[in-house]
Structures are given as structure tokens and as C-alpha cells.
Amino acid sequence: MAISLAAYLESGSLDHDLAVAIATRIGDQLAALHASGLACGKLSAANVLICSEDGRQRISVPTLPGVSPESAATLHAAAPDAAGDVYAYGELLRAMCASLRESAQRVPDWDGAIVACLDPAPEKRPSIVATMQRLGLPLSEATQALASAPAAVQGPAQWGQFHLLQRMGSGSFGEVYRAWDPVLEREVALKLLLPRDLNAEQQFAEIVAEARALARVRHPGIVAAYGVDRHDARVGFWSDFVRGRTLQRMVATGGPLPADEAAAIGVALCDALAAVHAEGLLHRDIKASNCMRDDGGRILLMDFGLSQELHQPAGIAGTPSYMAPELLEGQQASVQSDLYAVGVLLYYLATGTYPHAVQSGITGPRPAIPAALEQVIQKAIERNPENRWVSAARMGEALAAARTAMQRAAPRAERRRSRRHWPGIAAIALIGVGAILWPTVRDRLRARAAGTTPAAYQDYLAAEATLDRYDKPDSTQKAIALFGAVMRRSPNFGLAEAGLARADWRMYLNTSNQEWADRANNAAAAADKMNPRLAPVQLALGNLNIAQGHTGLGMQELQQAEQLDPMSADVHAGLAEAYRIQGRLADAKNEFQTAIDLAPDEWRWPYLRGALELDAGDYKDAELDFRTALDKTPDNSLVLSNLGITLRKEGRLAEAQKTYERSLKLNPREGTMISLGNVLLLEEKIPEAIGMYEKAVQTDPSDWFAWGELAMARYWQSGDSADVRQALLNAIEKGQEQLKTTPNDPFLISCLGKYYAHLHEATEALPLVRKALVLAPHDPGVLENAAESYEILGDRTEALQLVGAALRDGLSVEYARAVPELKALRADSRAPASIRN
């Protein structure tokens, strides 16, 4: 949810750090805009928006990037200019300082800069760059490059729909521009091929090949491609415009990186490269200038201009310093040649030079590389490819282990400072056998291990127990209050802070309110500062990073948690959830089984494994696991609700209805109301179903799925009507909002496609349906939604194929027989025999 700066000022909730962040971000944007010959002209506190994404605050001005004075004149509008923007910027600074003073917050020393910005004479006002320098605020590397380069783009200022703002760089194959997409109103990086001795079709084929390579790899460390086109006899593609610093720039300006930081970057790059290789691709030009750390700290692998299919012949290409010996001899590129380049890159990050310079006898001062990291690098740059790492994943694992070894081998003084944590690790290992100790001694040991008092530790255990029953009404809110009370009693209690992170994230899952995700990230970071050598702390960090798409970092933290406490059922369940998100279902089930073996009385692990099996269409095993969880907690509304879904999927509608009714008596969740409505609908009790959906919408008006199910039920009762269309539009509006938080949720995307299909908007429906099928080609729920969409839009052949696939992947025959949208399809002679009327 975005909140305007004006709202922050009015409520008095602005703090010093947020004010500095706003001044930095807006100043950087204005500097880039002015360097491109544009101006904003509409800057005010009302249109500065602050929203939370991925656990970080994002600041934006929707009116940017503005227009040129010439464009304004053409439109007979008052021409915005840089001096006017500087004045508006000064007003923002003045308003923020006034708000901070009123709320007794720390106020930055901006008064002199504000007076200069608000000078009545426009010609006397400083530039935005000079203002930023006076304020002591940094410009991003990309903006520094723009500010020091010629403002105007050489040549045409437009390519197709895109406004070319600045040429960022060029190579032997093409040029890269910072551009503006006026249709979607976003900044993009646009790469155009330079004119060459190729016909138009050949040029188009080249750029399509690069864009397809980029699009095939779905990973947070790979820049997403948006589209490909050709205009003015030139072809190009566009992708995210990333603000940050290349690794080349980082080393050039700051010198070699600490070995620990270099290893962490290597872990992230190996994780991204593993995704590239998994798609059957090679990168072929890994180097420091093709890797970037964005402003949020994410490591990105960029520039796929030389990527190629594995084993496909290609000429010599790449950057000599990073090229494996066999490439220089004309042999084929391979996974191992990409890994050789990663090894060279790591050596460069840690020393500021290249390994071949040392091998050639070129000497000079360079930092020593710790043995653990050097061993990984040496294996990567072996002359014989067969002696290198077999895969990027294996190299990433070795780097993660090397980083752990380097952290353990910290300077002696640091070890002395943190020595008090080490007995805690040993004591935590004793918790599993604590029953053999006297209770008082046991509790004191546990409290000492956690770095707190016995009383605070008992309160912490109470908070954990409350949170573990997150199925109960208000349990999460109660747990948050309990953790807060513990932290007030024991401010440096890392375990309690990690528990608070888990509770905050649970609230985010319950509410989809990004504020709770921000709180969870902050609490996990605070716990890490308090005591990083506790398994629950690393577990909290890993769980949050995995859930928010930071796979490489999250897996490293989870593996560290496992090393700290290999007998923790929570850690193994965290690994299981990480594997589930990555689609490694067999590994996820194995880890859940380990968690069950370690904590056989815990309801969460069979419940979570049952949810995994339910999503995979394995209804029999899901039912068994849910019933196991229910045996341990008979009053568990959440388990009952999911058991009801399983029974419904199996076509056992009467049992499902009773199960849902039991769940609602325990906890009246809108999700369970929707599920009960679905059963009533399938039992052809349409008025009762509509009443249940209306109750769900009243309970949570922001629930997109409740609105969608209400629309379907009304449609089945009375056909197309204004009420049906309004409910569908509500479902689409709420669903599109949820899509901002979970942009790759295949079920949500498939439902949105189905809603548009019911509105007979095929141009909106079909791209969504196709995307959902790409994301989850074997999810029976997604397949069934897609089948309904194609049936509604008149493509019976495609609908039949999708129904058949859904049945093969676990869709219940009984359920398929009952879906009203498929009634006509079931009468088709080509329909699967199991559901044919």
C-alpha cells in the first residue's frame, strides 16, 4: 500500500531516516531527469509516494519522468524547468524539517540548502546535483554517469513507443539506453542492435534469441525481459532498468572487497548461474562489468548477448581476461568455462587483479585470499575443465561453506568478544535431552544459552507456544504482544526478536499488509545483530529471504541454521518450505519427514506436508497427513479447513461440508466460508452458497477470491447480470492488487484469467491463462481454471486437452463432473470417458 508524504507530514509519523531516504531518492530522480533534458513540474508532498516492497521502503513520484520544455510548449502548457523543480524540492525539505521538529525528532542540517533552493530568483538557485552535494546525500552511480554525460541523446529521441532518455553504453553488437515506456509508465533499459551486414530477419532473430534466453530464466538474480520489437530498421528488447553499481565499478572506486563479501557475491552469482544452466543455456561473458549490485543489495547477472544453447557450435566470444584456456584454443564453451569466469571474477573481487597476471610473474601488492576461498577459486580456474567444479550449484555450496569457515576463523579478539555465545550453542544441543535434567537446572541452562534470564526465557516459551497455535483466533496478535513484552524485559534477547519476526510474518500472511512484512524483516535483522550464532535467528532470516525471492541468500542462512542445530525440527521444516517454493517436492517431503521424526507430537509438520500434497493433487496422502495433524490438535480449525478442501477435491461433498462446519465453529475464517460455499454450490444449493460467499465478503471485503466465488454463484443462479459483472470487477480489482505482492502466484493468475473470460474479454483473459500454465503446468487447479476459461471463450478443443491434463495430474473426477462451466463439455463425445455425461 502506498502512502503519500503529505499523509506522513499530516500524521506526524515521519522520522529522520525516512526523511533522509526521501530527500536522497527524489533528489537522485530529479538529477537524472534534468541530465536528460526533462523536468518534472509537478513535485509536491501529495505526489511523493512511500510504499513497501520486498521488506524495503520504496519512494517514487508517479508524475516523473516529466516532459521537455519543447513538449510543454507544443501542448500549450506552462513549460516546467529545472529551477522550478529545485524550488519544489526545497519546499519538500522545509516541510519535512518542520514535521520532524514538531514531533521532537532528530532534524538534519538542511537549513542552508533550503534557503538556496527557495531563492526568489530562479537563476540563483543551485542545480539539484549541487544541492545534493551540499546536503551530503549520494547520487546513484547511474545518475552520476548521466550528470557527467551530454544531456541529449545523439540521433533519434524515440524508438517505437519508447522515449530514449540517455545512452548508457555501447559495444560491438549494440547500444543500451535508459528509456521511458509511456504506455506502462515505467523506466526501462532498452538494448538496440547496431546496424550490421545482416538482413532484417537475421537481426530480429538475434535479438529475439537473446530476449528468449533472458525470459526463460526465472530467478531474482537475473534481470527480467519485457518484450522485443523492431522499428526504424533496428531491432531491440527492453528489460528492467537497474539502479546500482557494477562489480567493476565497486572495485575500481573502493578497492578489493573483503573476502567474506566476495564469497557472498559468489554464492549469489552461482545461484543465478545454476538457473541459467538449468534452462540449457550458457552465459559466455561473465565478468565484473556484467554483474551489478542494485540499490537494494541484490546481486544481478546481466548481459546475455553472448548466451547460447548448450552444445550449440559458436565462434570465439567473450572477454579475454575471463576466458578459459580451451576457449582461447577455439574449443566449445561449456558449463565449466562459465565457472572458470566466475573463479576469475572472485579473484578480481578479492585482489583487484586477475589470476593470469600472477601466473605470468607480474607482481605487486595484493590482499591475501583466505585459504578456504582460495581453494574454491583454484578449483574453478583449473586449466583442465574436467578438474573444475561440476556445476554452479556445487561451486555455490563450496563458497557458502568457505564463507562459514572464514567467519569461524575471525580474529582472536572478535572470538573473545563473542565467546559468551559459544556455550549457548552447546547448551541448545542439550535442549532435546533436557528431560533428564532437573527442571530448574534445565531452565537456567536454556536461559543462559539464549542470553537472558530464566523468567524472560519462560515468557519467551509462552510466546512461542501461542504462536505455534496460529490456527486459533487472535493467536498471532497475542504472540506479538507477548514477544514485545519479553523484549521490553530483556532488550538483547535474540531468540525473542527472531520469534517476533516469525509472528510479524505470520500477520503478513494473514493480512497481506506489507507493513507486517517490513516489521518481520526489521526484527530478523535485529536478531541477527544480537546473536547470529543461534539457529532460530538464522532460520528466521532464511525463511524470510526464501519467501521474498532471495533464494541464494535464504538457502545459505537455512544451511547455517542446520549446522548450528542439526536436530531442530523447525530448521528441517524451514528447509522443506524452501524446497517447496523451488519446486523440489521430493526434497521438501523428505525434510518434512525429518521434522516429523524429530518432533512426532507437533501438528505443524504433518499439516504442512499435507498442504504440499494437496497442492500437488496427492489427495490420499494429504488426507492422511491432515488426519494425523488433527489427532494431535482436535480443535484445529486450520487443519479441518484443509481436510475439507481435500475431501471436496475427492468428491466427498457431504463429509467436506461437515468438516467445514466444524472448522467455522472453532474460527469463522472467510477462507473456510468460501470453501463451504464451494461445497454448497457443488451440491446445487445455490442460494445457501451465495449467502456463505456474501458472509465471506462482509468478513473481508479485500478478499479477491471471495468476490470471484460470489460472482460465479450469482452467475449460476441467474446468468449474466449487473451484480455478476460488478462482483467480477471487484474480484479483478482486488486480485490485481494482490498480484503486486505475489506476482507469480499461478492460481491467482489463472483465476483472474477465468474472471476476464466470464466478462468475455479474451484479450485480457488468455495471456493470464497462458502465463499461469507456464508457471504451474501440472497444477490441477490451474489446469481446471484454464479449461473453464477456454470453454467459456469457445475453444472446446483446448478446453478438452486441459481437462484431460487436469484429471491426469490429480483433479477429482467427481469434482470435474460437478463444475457447472464444464456441463456442455461433458456432453461432448471427445470428453474423457470418466466425466462424460
N, C-alpha and C positions, 0 to 999 in steps of 0.2 A: 504494500500500500504506500503510495506517495503522499508526502505531507509538504506543504509549501513552507518556505522560510517565513512568510508572513504569519502563518499559524504558530510557528515556533516563537516568533517575536511576541505575538499577542498573548500566548500562554506563559511566557517567561521560562520556557523549558530549554532554551539554547544554553549550551555550555561552551567553555573556552575551546576545547579540542574540536568540537563541531564547527565553531565559528572559523577557526584556522583552516579546517578542511574545506569549508565553503569558499573562503577567500582564495585558497590555492586553486581549487578546481575551476571556479568561474574565471579567475584571472588567467589561468592557463588556456581555457577555451577562448577567451577574448583575444589573447595574444596570437593564438593560431589563426583566428578569424581575420584579425587585422593584417597579419602577414600574407593572407591570401587575397587581400584587396576587398574584403567584405566588412560589414558592420552589423551589429545586432539591432540597435534602435529600440528594443522593447524590454530592456533589462529592468526588473523590479523584484521586490521580495515576493510578490504574488506568483511570479512565474519561475522562481528558483525552487526546484522540487528535490526533496530528500526522500529516498526510498531505500529499502534494504533488500539486497540480493546476495545469495551465497554467504550469508553471515557478515556482509560488509555494507556500510552505508554508501549509497551512490548518489551523487549530486549532479543534476542536469538542468538545463534550461531548454524547454521544448521549442522556444522561438528561434534558437540557434539552428543553422549557421547564419541566418540573416540574409541580406541581399546587398548587391553592389549599389553604389550611388547612381550608376547609369540605369540599372534596372528600376530603381525607385522613380527616377525621372520619367522613364517610359510609361510607368503606371500612374504618372501624375501624383505621386506621393511625396511627402517630405523625405528628403534623402538622409538616411542615417549616416553618421560619420563616427570615426574613432574617438574624437574628442567628446562627443555625446555619450558614448559608451563609458569613457573614463569617468565622466561626471556621475553617471548612474552607478558605476562601480563604487565611487566614493560614498554615494548615498547608502549603498548596501553596507559598507564598512562602518559608517557612522551609526546606522540603525542597530547593527549587531553590537557595537560597543555600548550603546545606550542600554540595550536589553541586558547585557552582562552586568553593567553597573547596578541596574535596578534590582537584579536578583542576587547581588553580592557575590558574583562570580569573578574569577580572575580575568582581567581585561588586558588584551595585547596592546603593545605600544605602537598604535597606528595613527595617533593624532596628527603628526606632521604630514604623513602621506595623504590623510583625508583632506586636510586643508589644501594641499596642492591639487588633488583631484577635483575639488569643488571651486577652483578659481573661476571667477565670473568671466574671464577672458578665455575662450576656448583655445586660442593659440598658446597660452601659457601653461596649459595642463600637460603633465608629463605623459609619455606613452605608457601603455599597460605594462610593457616589459620593464621600463624604468621604475614604475610603481611597484611591481613585484620585487624588484631588487631592493628598493627602499624598505619594503615590508619584511624582507628576509625570507620570502616564500619562493620555493623552487619551481622552475618550469620543467615540464617533462622533456625528455630527450627529443621526442618528435617535434614538439613546439619550438625548442631551441634551434633545431635544424631549419624549421620554417622561418623563424625570425631572422636567421642569418642568411637565408637564401633570397633570390629575387622573388618579389611578391607575385608577379604574374606568371601564369602558365604559358610556356612557349608553344605556339601553334594553336589549334582549335581549343576553345574553352569548354567544349561539350563533346561527349561520345554517347550517342543514343540518348537515353533519358538522364545520364549522369553528368553532373557539373564537375569538371576537373578543377580541383582547388589548388593542388600543388604536386609537382613531380617529386617523388620521394627517392627515386633511384632508377638506375638502368643497368642492363647487362648486355651480353651479346645476343640474347634472344628476345628481350622485351623491356618495357618500361613499367614502373609501378607508380600509380597516382593515389593520392588521397582524394577521394571524390565524395560527392553528395548524391544520395538517391532521393529524389523529391517525392517519389511515389510512397515509399515506406518511411520517409523522413528519418534517415539514419546515415551516418558516416560509414563509408566502405573503403576497402583497399581494392583498387582496380588495376589489373595487370593486362597490358596490351602487347601483343606480339609486334615486334618491329617489322616493317616491310622486308620481305626476303624473296629470293628467286623461287617461290613456290606458288602454285595456283591457289585460288581462294579456298577450294575444298581441302587441300593439304594443310593450309594454315588453320582452318577451322578444326580439322581432325586433331592437330597437335594440341590446341588449347583445350578441346573437349577431353582429350586423353588426360591432361594434367588436372582439369577440374574433376573428372570422374575419379581419378586416383585420390584426390583430396576428399571427395564426398563419400567414398567407400570406407574411409577410416573414421570410425566414431570414437573419439577419445578426447578428454578435456585438454590434452596436451597437443592437439592438432587443430589448426585454425579451420573453421567451418567454411565451406564453399557455398555461395548462394545461387549463382547462376552463370550461364555462358551465353554470349551473343556475338554478333558482328555488325558493325556499322562503318560507313565511310571506308570500305575496303580493308578494315582492320578487325581482327578478332580479339576477344578478351574474356576474362572472367573476373567476378568480384567476390570478395570474402570479407570477413571481419577486419576492420581497421584496428590494430592493436597499438595501444599507447604503452610504452615501456622502454627498455634498453636491451639492445642485443648483448650477448655474452662478450662479443668482441669489444664493444664499447665499454662494458663494465671493467674488463681487464686493462684496456687502454687508458682509462681515466683513473682507476683505483688500484691498479697493480694486481698481481696474482691473488686469487681468492684463498681463504683458509681451506685446508684440506677437507675439513668436515663439510663446509659449504659446497665445495666442488663435488664431493661424493653424493651429497643430497641432490644436486642438479643432475648428476649422472643417473641416479635412481629414477628420477622423473623422466629423463630422456629415454632410458631403456624401456620404461613402461610404455611410453608413446611409440617407440620404435617397434616394440613387440606387437602393438596393434597394427602398425604398418605391415610388418612381415606376415601377420596372421591373415591379411587380405591378399597375400600372394604378391606383394609389391616390395620394391627396394626404393630407398630414398636416393642414394648415389651422390649426394652432395652435402653431407653433414659437416658443418663447420661452425665456428663461433658466431659468424655473422648471419647464419641461418637459424640461430636459436635465440630466443628472446625471453626475458623475464618481464611480464607485464606489470602494470602499476599495482595489481593485487597480489603479486608474488608468484603467479603461476608461470611455470616453465613451458615454453612452446617450441615445437619443432616445426619449422616453416620452410617455404620454397620447395615445392615438389616439381619444379620444372624439369628435373632430370630423372624423375621416378620412372620405373618401367616394370613390366610384368616379370616375375621371377623366371629365370632361364631363357628369357627372350633375348636374342642377339642384339647388341647395341655397340656403337663405337665408343672410343675412349672419351670419357666426360667426367668432370669433377674438378676439384681444386687440388693441385699437386701436393701441397703440404699434408693433405689429409688422405691421399690416395694410397691404397695398399700396394705393395710391390707387384703383385700379379696384375693389377690394373695397368700399371706403367709398362708392363711387358705385353699388353694387348689381350690379356685373358678376360674372361667374363666376370662381371660384377656378381656379388653373392651376398648372402646374409653376413658372412664373415668379413667382407670388405666394408660393409656398413659399420660393423662392430669395430673394425680397425680404426675407422674415422672417429668413432666415439672415444676410443682409447687415446688417440691423438688430441682430441678436444679436451679430455680430462687432464692430460699432461699440460696442455696450454693453460687451462684454468688455474692449475695449481702452481705453475712455474713461470708463466708468461712467455715461454718459448716452446719450440717443437722438439720432439724426441730425436728426429733425424739430425738436428743441429748438434746435439750431444754426441750422437753416434759418429758424426763426421769430425769430431775433435774440436768443435767450436766451443770455447769455454767462456765463462763469465759467471758472476754471482747469480744464483737462483735459489729459491727456497727448497729445503729438503722435503721430500714427499714421505709421509709416514709409511712404514713397511707394508701395513695392511692395504693401503690404497695402491701403493706401487706394484704389489703383486697382481692386483686386478688389471691395472693398466698394462703391465708387461705381457700378461696373457692375451690381452686384446690386440696388442701390436706385434705378436709373433710373426716372423717372416712367412712361415708355413701356415696357410689358412686352416689346416687340419688341427693345428695346435691352439687355435683361438677358442673363445667361448662358443658353445654350440648354438646359443640363442641369446636374444636380447633379454629374455626373462631370466636366464641363468646368470647373465652378467649383472643384471639389476639386483638379483638376490645376493650375489657376491659383494656388490657395492654396499648394500644395506648392512651386511654382516661386517664389512670393513669399517663402516661408519660407527657401528656399535662398538667395535674393538677400539677405534680411536677415542671414542667418548670414555670408554673404561680406562684407557691409558692416559687420562687427563693429567696435568701437572700435579705433583705430590701435594702442593698446598691446597689445590682445589679438592683433592681427595680428602684431605684433613677437614676442610670446611663441611663436606657433605658426609663425613663418616657416620654421623648420627643416623643417617638413613639406612645404612647397610644392615645393622642389627634388625631393622624393621623388615627387611626382605626375608631374612631367615625366620623371623617370628611369624610373618604371614604364612610361610610354608607350614608352620605348626598349627594354623587355624583348623585345617582339615582333621587333625587328630586331637583337637582341643578337649574332646570329651574325656580324655584320660587325665586331664589336669584338674586340680581343684578350681571351682568356678571363679573364686576371687583372683587367684594367681593367673588363670587364663585371661580374664578380662583385663588385668593390668598389663599383661604381655601384649595383648591386642591393641590396647590404647597406646602403649609405648611404641609399638610398631607403626601406628598411624600418626604418631607425633602429637598426641593430645592427652587429655585427662580421661580417667575411667568414666566419669559422669558424662562428659561430652561424647565419648565413644558410645555409651548406651543410648544417648539421644540420636546419634547417627544411625545406629542399628534400627531404632524405631522408625526413622525416616525412610530407610531402605525398605523395611518391611511394608510400610504404607505404599511406597511407590511400586513394589513388586506386585501388588494387587491393583494394577492400573485399570482393571475391569470394573472396579467399584466406583459409584458416582462420587465425584469430587476428590478421589484419592490422590490424583496428581496435584491438585491445588493444595491439599493438606500436606503432601510430601514437600512441596516447595516451601511452605511456611515452616515446616519442621527443620528442613535443611538451613533455612535462613536463621532460625533461632540457634542452631548449632554453630553456625559461622559467627554469630554475634558473641557467643560464649567462647569460641576457640577460633580466632580470625585466621590462623595459618594452618588450618586443618585441611590438607589436600584431598583426602578421601571425601569429606563432606562437600567440598567445592565440585569434585567430579560427580558426586551424586546429584548435586544441584543442576549440573549441565545435563545429566540424563533426564531429570524431571522437566527442565525447560524444553528440551527437545520433544519429550512426550506431549507437552502442551502445544508445541508447534504442530505435531501430527494430529492432535485433536481439533485444532482451530484453524490451521493454515495461516495463522497470523505471523508474519515474518519477524515481528518484534521478539517472539519467543525463540526463534532460530538465532537471532543476534545475541540474546541473553545466553543461550546454550554455548555458543562459540566463545563468548567472553568468559564464562565460568570455566570452560575446559582449559582455556589459555591461562587463566589464573591458577588453576590446579597444577598445571604443568610448571609454573614458576615456583609454586610452593614445594612440590616434591615430585619430580619427573620419574623417580625410580619406583613408583608404586604402580602395579599392574592396572588397577581400576582407572588411574589417571590416563595411562596410555590407551586403555580401552575406550575411554570417553572420547579422546582425541581421534582415535581411529574410526570409531563408529560415526562420528560427525563428519569427518572428511570423506568417508566412503559414501554416506548418504547424500553428500553435496557434490559428488562427482570427482573428488580429488583422490582417484583410485590409488595411484602410486604411493602417495604420502600416507594415505589411510592404511594400506596393507603393511607398510613399514612399521607404523605405530602398533597395529594389531600383533604383528610378529614380535615386536619388542615386548608387548604385554604378555605374550605367550612365554617368552624367555624368562620374564620376571616371575611368572606364576603359571607353570605348565599344568597345574591341577585345578585351575579355575574353570568351572563350568560356564561362567559368564563370558570369559575370554573365548572359549570354543564356540559359544553361541554367536559371539560377535564376528568371528571368522566365518561361521556358517552364513550369516546375513550378508557379509561382504561377497562371498562366493555366489549367493543367490542373485544379488544385484548384477554380478558379472556374467550370469547365465551358466555358471558352473554348478549345475544342480546336483550331480553325483557327489562332488566335494562338499557341497552345502549339507546334504543329508548325512554324510559321514561325520561332519563336525557336530551336527545336532545330536547324532547318536553318542558321540563322545561326551557332550554336555549332559545327556540323559544318564549315561553311565556314571558320571561324576556326581550328579545331583538327582538321584532317582525319585525324590519326593517333590521336586519342583514341577509346577504345572506349565511354566512358560515354554520349556523346550519341546515337549510333545505338541503343544499348541502351535508354536511357530513352524515346526516341521509339518504339521497338518496343513497350515496355511500355504506352505510351499507346494505340498502335494495337491491341494485344491486348485491352485493356480495352474498346475501342470496337467490337470484333468485326471489325476490319480485318486479318484473319489473313494475307493475302498480303503486304501491306506490312510487317506485323510480322515475318514470316519473313525478308524481305529485309534489314530493319534488324538483326535478330539475327545473321544470317549475316555481315553487314558487320562487326559488333562482334566476332564470332568470328574473322574473318580477322585482326583486329588483335591479338587475345589468344586463341590457340587453346586455352590451358589454363584458360579462364574457366568455372568451374563454374556461376556465376550465369547467364551468357548461355545456356549449354547447357540449364539447367533451364527457362528461359523459352522457349527454342526448342522444347523438348519439350512444353511446355503448348500452344504454337501448333500443333504437329503433331498433338497429341491432339485439339485443337478441330477440326482439319481432318479428323479421322477416320483419320489415317495412324498407326495404332497401333504397328505394328512399328518404324517409324522413331522414333517417340516413345520406345519402350522402350529402344532402343539409345542414344538421346541422353541419357536419364535415367541409364542405367548408366554412361556416360562421365562425367557430372557427379558421380555419387556416388563414383567412384574418386578424383576430384580433391578433393572436400569432402563428407563424409557429413552433409549437412543434413537435418533432419527434414522440411523442406518438400519437398525432392526425393524423399524416401522416400514421402511422401504421394502425390506426383504419379505415381511409378512404380506405387504401389498402385492408383491410379485406372486406369492403362492395363491392368494385370493383371486388374482387375475387369471392364473392358470386353471383354477377351479371354476372359472367363469362366474365368479361372484364380483362382478364389475363394480356395482355401487359401493360394496364394502371396501374394495381395493382403492377406489377413488378417495373414500373417506380416510383411509390409512395414509395415502400419499399426501392428502391435504394437511393431515396432522403433522407429517414429517416436514412439510414446507413451513408450517407455522412454528415448529420447533427450531428449525434452522433455515431461514429464508435464503441463505447464501449457498445451500446445497444444490449444486447443479444436477446431480443425479436424481434427487427428489423431484425437481421440476421436470426433468425428462420423463421419468416414470409416470408422473401425473399427466403429462401430455399424452403419452401412449394410452393410458387407461381411458382418458376422455375421448380419444380418437376411436377406440374400440367400442365405446358406448354409443357415440352419436355421429361418428365420422368427422370429416373436416369441419372446423368451426373457428370462430374468433377466439374462443377460450383455448382451444388446442394450439392455435398458432401463437398466442401470447405465452402459453406455458413453454412451448418450444423455443421461442425467442429468449425467455428468461433462462432456460437451460443452457442455451448457447452463450448468452452473456456471462453467466456465472462460470460455465466451463472454460471459456476463453480466458477469464481472469485466473482460474486455477492453473491453466496451461502456462502462465508466466512463471509459476513456481515449479511445476513438474512438466516441462516442455516435451518430454519424450515418454509420457505415460501412454502406452498403446491402447489400453482400454478406454481411457478418456477420449483419445483422438478418434477411436472407432465409434464411440457414442456420438461425438459431435458430427461425424460423417453421417450417421444414421438420422440425426435430428435434421440436418440440412436436406437429406434425401426425402424426409417426410414433408419438408417445405417445397420439394421438387426443385431444389437449387443444385443441380448436378455439378455445375462448375465449382461450387464450394464443397460439395459432398465427396466427390470422387478423389481429389488429391488427398483429403484426410484419410479416407478409407485405404488408399494405396500406401500411404505413409505408415498407418497402423499395421498393415500386413507385412511391411518390410521390417518394422521393429519387432513384431511378435508373430512370425509366420506359422507357429504351431500352438498358439493360444486359442483354445476352443471358443472362449467368449468373444475374442476379437474376430475370429473367423465367422461366428454366427452373426455378429453385428454387421460384418461386411456382406454376408449373404442377404440379410434383410435389406440393406441399402441397395444392392444391385437388383433385387426383386422389385422393390418399390419403384426404382428408376427404369424398369422394363427390360433389364438384361438377365433373362431367365437362365441362359447358358452359363454365365459367370456365377450366378447365384447357386445353381446346382453343383458346380465344381466346389464352391466354398462350403456348402452344406456337407458334401461328401468328405472334404478335408476336416471339417469340424468334428464330424462323427468319428473319423479315424483317430483324431487327436484327443478324444475323450468326451465330446459333447453327448449328454444323455439322450438316448433315443426317445424316452418319454418326454423330455423337455422339448426336443425338436418337433415332436408330434403336436405339442400344445401351443407353440408360438403362433399367434394369430396372423402375423405378417407373412408366414410361410404356408398359409392354408391353401392358396391356389397352387403353389409349387408342389405341395404334397400330392396334388391330384395329377401332376404331370407324369406321364409314363416313363420319363427319364429319371425321376426322383429315385434315390436309394430305396431299395425294397423295404428296409426296416422302418421307414417313416411314411411310405406311400399310402394314401387313403384307400 
